[in-house]
Amino acid sequence: MSTTSGTIVSAAATLHCPHGGRAASAANAHAAVRLDGLPAHTASDAFVVTGCPHTVDGVPHPCTGVRWSPQPGGVRLDGVPVLLHTTAAQCFSAAQVPQGPPVVDAARRGATCR
């Protein structure tokens, strides 16, 4: 059995791609569950990256999205895994090329999962 622990990612979290672009949820986080008054994020939330300056050989290849890969058996909201600051994730370009993990500052307030 695997266990995961970490701070739940809420709307208070700051997320960036590995190149400094800003990642934000494209839709509202799980509004029914709030931490310090802000909605919690789940694996079903889509995250869009803007402002990524990544280039390859001088050609722009910015990160455009984040895909999360939560481990089974964690905390769930309506059957969907809650995102923790330790949840595995990958940033992708528009061509779906993996470009590295996001940097998550989960604003260490509110609830934690152990």
N, C-alpha and C positions, 0 to 999 in steps of 0.2 A: 504494500500500500504506500502510495506517495503522499507526502504532506506538503502543503505550501503555506507560507506565511508572508505577510506583508501588509502594507497600508493600502486600503481600498482607494482606487483612483476615482475621484469625484471631479466635478466641474471646477474645483479649486486647483487641480493639478496643472502644472505647466509641462507640456510635451514638445520636444523638438526632434527633428531628424538628426542623424549624426553629423550633418553638415551645417546645422544651425537654423534650418527652416522651421517654421512654427507648425505644429500639428494640433488640430482642433476637431472636435466631434462635428460631423456634418449634420447631425440631428441632435435633438435634446437627449441628454442622458436619462436614465431611468428615473423619471420625475416622482414616482411613488415612494422611492427610498432616498432619503436625504441624509447627508453627513454635514454637520455644522450648517444646515440650511441649504446645502447645495446638492444637486442630484448626483447619484452614483452612476458610474459607467459599467457596462457589461460588454461581453464579447460580441454582441450583436450590433453595437454602435459602430458606425463607419467614421473613420478619421481621415481628414484631408490635410495634406501638407502644402503650405504656401511659403514662398520666399526662399526655397532651397537654392543655394548657389552652386551646387555640384556640377562639375564639368568633367568630361573625359576627352583628352587631347584637344582641349579648347572648345569642344562642342557641349552645349548645355544638356545635362541629363538629370534634371531635378527630381527629387523625391516628390511623389504626388499623393501617396496614401500609406496607411499603416495597417498591417494585418496581424491580429493577435492569435496566439496559440496557447490557450489555457490548458493546464493539466486537468485530467479527469478527477472528480471527487472533491472539488473545491466548493466554496460557497456559491449559491445560485440565487438569482432573482427571477421569478417566473420561469424557472427551468434553464436559464441562461447563466453561464459562469460570470461572476463578478470579476472585474479587472483589478489586479493588485499591481503595485509598482514593481513587483518581481515577476509578473507574467511575461512569458516569452513573447516577443513581437519582432516584426521585421518591417522596415520601410521599403517601398517599392517605387520604381519609376513608372511613367505612363505605359511603358512597354512591359510592365510587370517583371522588371529585373530587380532582384534583391539588392539593396544598397546599404544594409546595416541596421542594427537595432535602434529604436528611438531612445532618447534620453528622457526619463520620467522623473519629475520632481513632484512627488505626490502630496505635497503640503501636509506634513505629518501632524495632522489634527484629526479629530473625529474618531473613527473606528479603525481597528486593525483586526486582521484575521490571523489566527494561530492554529 
